[in-house]
Amino acid sequence: MAELEGLEYGKSDFVLLDEVTMEQFMENLRLRFEKGRIYTFIGEVVVSVNPYRQLDIYGKEVIEDYRGRELYENPPHLYAVADAAYKAMKRRAKDTCIVISGESGAGKTEASKYIMQYIAAITNPSQRAEVESVKNVLLKSNCVLEAFGNAKTNRNDNSSRFGKYMDINFNFNGDPTGGHINNYLLEKSRVVQQQEGERNFHSFYQVLRGGSDELLKSLYLQRDPAQYAYTSQGASVTLASNNDSLCHKAVMAALKVIGFTAEEIISIYKILSTILHLGNLQFTSDGEHVILVGEDTVKHISELTSTEPENARKTLLYRTVATGGGEVIEKGHNEQEASYGRDAFAKALYERLFAWIVGRINSVIEVKDYNPALHGKNTVIGVLDIYGFEIFDNNSFEQFCINYCNEKLQQLFIELILRQEQDEYQREGITWQHIEYFNNQIIVDLVEQPHKGIISILDEACLTAGKVTDTVCLDSMNKKLGQHPHYTSRKLCPADKTMEFNRDFRIRHYAGDVTYSVEGFLDKNKDPLFQDFKRLMYNSSDPVLKEMWPDGKMSITEVTKRPLTAATLFKNSIIALVDKLACKEPYYVRCIKPNEVKSPMLFNDGRCQHQVAYLGLLENVRVSDQEAVEAIVNQHGFEDDVAYGHTKLFVRTPRTLFTLEQERAALIPILVLFLQKVWRGALARMRCRKIRAIYTIMAYYKCYKVKAHFWEVERCFANVRNMADYGKSVEWPKPPAALVQFHRITQHLYRRWWARQLIKNIPPSDMAEVRAKVAALSALSGERVDWGYSRAWERDYLASAKDSPLTSTNFVRITKELKNKDQYSQVLFSCSVRMLNWFNNTKDRALLITDKHIYRLEPKKHFKVQKRISLDAVVGVSVTSGSDQMVALHTTSQDDFLVHLQRGQLNPNQDRVGELVGSLTDHFTRVKNTPLPVKVCSTGLQVHMSGKPKSITVETKPGQTVADFKKSRTGFTLLLPHQ
């Protein structure tokens, strides 16, 4: 750090001061502030001074400078502590938290924004959409919460009037997966009353100055905040602080990004406008009853809250009370009670609206469907941005709670940073000078101790029957706490005229004395709200408003447990917060306010000295090997400037530390290269061993899979010889990838064996038919559904007495003559057919196919041969895919045979096309050693007759008794009887 910032900027870490004195501390702080260096380390604690101006130290380039770096590698910055917390969370899987503390106006809210922006910038490098969505909601939630939870005060134009603790959940990759926001003690009294020079919450001014004309008209609002009692009390309303109009647009956009629906957004602004209208309600008395001034305002309120006007009016003027006997009566208010009820109602409306907004944001950003076993460890970074210590001209119940919260956080800081550090010196056996610090446990006990603390006294007063006033409560505090060194009042110290009798008491806080006015303490602690208002809101027809008031469901006669007081609820929430922070690894940002006039140039020594009085400790250097450390220290002659603990080295002066750091910086590159070399070699050897092991396992596993497959195949097919189907029904096991080809070969061999088992049982006389059927099956390729495979094939049907009883004898005689004449060996197929003659007329003929010729015979003329062609002239066969019996025998002379096979007496419905095709293709393949092309057509056949191409189609005609050919425009049509 010394090399990154010159000496003109002072010491970038307060532990490097030559002498740790308040004078040197303040001199260094002032110098850095005047030089524009607003951040300074105290070890791992960051001190931040509010610059009251914009500095160019938060851009993308600066973020990259700090990403993944150690604290001492760069000048002090919020980004350094944010990165340290993130690295601890990611590397060591530890929950961390960043506690931002300081007085009001010290810059806590801006610091939390920069920390959130840094975490968002360094996460999700892969730009996963779901992670980006979570980041956007987390960032946009700040804009919404500022609008509804921040206000202009005399010390700060954007003062957080509530405490916020945000847990950000991260997955094992270090990317945000969700979060949760806790809010603490919204200063709801600001809704109805502001001190001189201050404003109400930003949200009211933003909707008035930034809302569209249509929106304001629908809400019955005017644009001037001076028109409303709740926005015109403190600051000059003519000045638009923080540019309210632009902020309103940003809030509207943020609400939509977070996921608020249009109906929910309009309900939010209806509630804001209801509060403004409530503030303008006036009450007057006619002597006996209180009446409302301005009935139109009541109508507007009822419309905006979706309630009945009469119910709204009665709720503002009357209170429903249940008597001891269970009777319900209506009690009218006086003017003071009505005004009190109106203001209490307005405060409760705003408080519940704010709590609902926080809950709605949480429902969007909460981690959903998280499973540690599946998604890995879920780690958390907590960011605490809570109100700073407050001392106003008039300090009331809110300042009392806020300052108690700061006491608790200071106690945590003492426990984790100061006390543990000095206890470590004692454990290590180091001779050291004890550093005095103020342990504020005594003040914490003054406030929260059971039965004796101020909160217990307040609660006791609230629970006491009868009329107990704030003054009576103050007397009780004086009696019980009069001897406490950090408590006093005017009664206990009559000479102190800075306090009023029967009104003020004073607590000596760690950050200074604060005088509190007890007026209103009991009312604010009891936080009363008439049940009538709760029932009115619960019965609203606006679902958003109804959801905010679940306790309005209770009947007026229902007896419930007395609710906890506001102070006790706040105490419990702060104790839970401190417990939550204590279980995390803390990182601190201590914000300092340099002056009271928000000047970027003025550094008020007295004001700043008061804020930093409790800071400052010597840095220790953690080591582990004492002998090695001694050798290094003695080599540089520093033996008189260090002390050795049991496990740590403690350095006295910064010069020694600087020299050691310089030597370390020079050795780091050498050590890094050496470690990289050793580690890369180790990684390479481990990787090599793993690869060898992997290949060995793979080889053995592949061998096992092969053997296992063989064993499984052997088991499945061990008994197939004795099965009726020879194993055809056995399911083959799935082979491993290496055996896929082998598996196909094995299946092929099995099918051949299976076919052989079937064929060897077939008589030789049937083999010709089997071969023909196999040939037909192959030729028709499954394109023709029925081709006669399930019946016995006669082949020579004209010679069969069963199929042709009248002509078979004559046909047998003629075929003998033809056989002697043409010397053929066998008849391949014969059948009666319907075919075309030379004049394109259809006639009944006989078709005879032998192993030498194809004959067309005239049955009526004793089977006289009309045409004979050589079988060698046939070049192909065409059939249809239907059930018709049409066959085309294509010839080399382009004078094709086109026939329709006619069924005989044997079976009038049998298909003979497959038999003809199978007989021919088997003969051509087996005898002629040449394949015969067979074409199966779905729409019709293409043939040549006398050298001319013809198209043959098939049609079914009603009334047609027999199949016959009919001439068409492109050829012929086969007309089939309608079935």
ABEGO torsion letter per residue (X at the ends): XAAABBAAAEBABAAABABBBAAAAAAAAAAAAAAGBABBBBEABBBBBBAGBBBBAABAAAAAAABGBBAAABBBBAAAAAAAAAAAAAAAGBBBBBBBBEBBGAGAAAAAAAAAAAAAAABGAAGBAAAAAAAAAAAAAAAAAAAAABBBBAABABBBABBBBBBBBBBAAGBBAEBBBBBBGBBAAAAABBBBGBBBBAAAAAAAAABBAAAAAAAGBBABAAABAAAAABBBAABBBGGAAAAAAAAAAAAAAAGBBAAAAAAAAAAAAAAAAAAABBBBBAGABBBBBGAAAAAAAAAAAGBBAAAAAAAAABBBBBBAAGBBBBBBBBAAAAAAAAAAAAAAAAAAAAAAAAAAAAAAABBBGBBAAAAEBBBBBBBBBBBBBBBBABBBAAAAAAAAAAAAAAAAAAAAAAAAAAAAAAAAGBBBBBBBBBBAAAAAAAAABBGABAAAAAAAAAABBEBBBAAAAAAAAAAAAAABAABBBAAABAABAABBBGABBBBBBAAEBBBBBABGAAAAAAGBBBAAAAAAAAABABAAAAAABAAAABBAABBBBBBBBAAAAAAAAAAAAAAAAAABBBBBBBBBBABAAGBAABBBAAAAAAAAAABEBBBBBBBABAAAAAAAAAAAGAAAABBBBAABBBBABAAAAAAAAAAAAAAAAAAAAAAAAAAAAAAAAAAAAAAAAAAAAAAAAAAAAAAAAAAAAAAAAAAAAABAAGGAABBBBBBBAAAAAAAAAAAAAAAAAAAAAAAAABBAAAAAAAAAAAAAAAAAGGABABAGAABBBAGBAAABAAABAAAAAAAAAAAAAAAAAAGBABBABBBBBBBBBAAGBBBBBBBBBBAABBBBBBAAAGGBBABBBBAAABAEBBBBABABABBBBBBAAGBBBBBBBBBBAABAABBAAAAAAAAAAAAAAAAAGBBBBBBBBAAEBBBBBGGBBBBBBBBBBBGBABBBBBBBAAEBBBBBBBX
